[in-house]
Amino acid sequence: MATKTAKPVAKPARIKPGTRVETLPSLSRGVKLPTGYTPAYFRKRKTLAVLRAVNSSHYLVFNTSTGEKLQVASTKEASRFMSQVRKGTKKFPKTK
């Protein structure tokens, strides 16, 4: 008598809110990418990007439509801030 083996169940693919990028799709008119940073992740719906410092010491959350930015220590902190911006509970700090 042959034994039946259970077929492995396919797990659904997890969709990440950010997408890894090498270059940003587009910047609004008059907005320039800060020097010393390279793109790491991009969130299209809120036009937010995470930029990595060239020396890999920190990250920058960058708004590609307004040029607003916030320095953060890790991608986890950047993700948390972007999520709060998406929900409307946080905004970029005012710059002088």
N, C-alpha and C positions, 0 to 999 in steps of 0.2 A: 504494500500500500504506500503510495507517495504522500509525502507531507507537504502541505501548502505553506508557503512562506508569505508573510505579509509584505505587501508592496510599500515602499517608503512613501510617506505623504509629502507632497510638495508644499513647502512653506511659501506664503506670499512674499514677494519682494518688498522690502521696506523702502518707502519713498522718502528721501531726505528733502527738507525744505530748502537747503542750499545746494548749489551745484559747484563742484570744483572747476576752476577756470585758470587759464594761463593769461588771458587778456580779457578785459571787460568788454561786453558787447557794444556799449556806447555811453558817452558822457553827455550831459546837457551842455548847451552852448555856454561858454564862459567858465565851465568847470574843468579843472585840470587835476590829474592824478598827482598826489603829493610825491615829491622826490624821496628816494630812499625806501620805497615800498613796492612790492609786487603783489598782484591779485592772487587771492587764495580761494575764496568762495564768493558767490554772487546769489542774491535773492531777488528775482525779477519783480515779484509783486510789489515789493516796497522799495525797489531800486537801491537796496543796501548791499554793500560788498564788505568782505573782510580782506584787509590787506596785511601782508606779512612784512615786517621790517627786513631789509636785506641782510642784516646781521642776525636775524632770527631772535632778537631779544624781546620783542613784543608784537602786538597786532594793533590794527586800526580799523574801527568800524567806520565806513565811509559811505555817505549818501551820494550816489552818482548823479542825482538831479539837482541837489542844492550845494554840494561841496562840504556839508557839515561833516565833522569827524569827531571820534572819541577814541582815545588810546586805552587799550585793555591789555591784560597780562596773558590771556590764553584764549583759545578758540571757544572753550566752554563759556567763558565770561562774555565773549562776543555773541555767541548764540543766544545766551540769556537776555542780553541787551536788545538784540534784534527782535526777539520774541515779544519783549515788552513794548517795543516801538510798534510792532504789528498790532498788538492788542490796544494800543493807544494809552497805556499807563505810563510810558516814559517818553521823553523827547531828548534830543541832543542838547547839551549844555550851551548856553549863549557864550559866544567868543567875543573878546574885546577888539 
